[in-house]
Amino acid sequence: MTFNNQTIIITNKNEIKVTELVKLNSFNEQEFNLTTSAGTILIIGNHLEMDNIDQNANELKIKGNIKKIVLDPSKEAEKKKKEKNFIKKIFK
């Protein structure tokens, strides 16, 4: 499998197309977790649904109310953990 440049196209905050898809890890109507040639992407929103997946072109199109795109979910999780620990320290 050969990959070129990854592209993420967002249209009017209600449609997103991602190229260079390697694996669709998980999805529901609030979150899509994808692995691409450039790493993991987390797409967060409401009423998200898979509009089209083209396995030959390694492309995925999602429709719904897109709220947030996290390009490195592991860093996002680490940040939330630090914020929780900070709040716990304040209220001790």
TABELBEL-V45192 format. One record per backbone hydrogen bond with DSSP energy under -0.5 kcal/mol. CO is the residue of the C=O (numbers start at 0). NH is the residue of the N-H. If there is no record, write none. Layout:
{{CO:NH} {CO:NH}}
This chain:
{{6:18} {7:9} {8:16} {9:11} {10:13} {10:14} {12:65} {13:63} {14:10} {15:61} {16:8} {17:59} {19:36} {22:24} {22:34} {25:32} {28:47} {29:44} {30:27} {31:33} {31:42} {32:24} {32:25} {33:40} {34:21} {34:22} {35:38} {38:35} {40:33} {41:43} {41:69} {42:31} {43:66} {43:67} {45:64} {48:50} {48:62} {51:60} {52:54} {53:57} {53:58} {56:19} {57:20} {58:53} {59:17} {60:50} {60:51} {61:15} {62:48} {63:65} {64:45} {64:66} {67:43} {68:70} {69:41} {71:74} {71:75} {72:76} {73:77} {74:78} {75:79} {76:80} {77:81} {78:82} {79:83} {80:84} {81:85} {82:86} {83:87} {84:88} {85:89} {86:90} {88:91}}
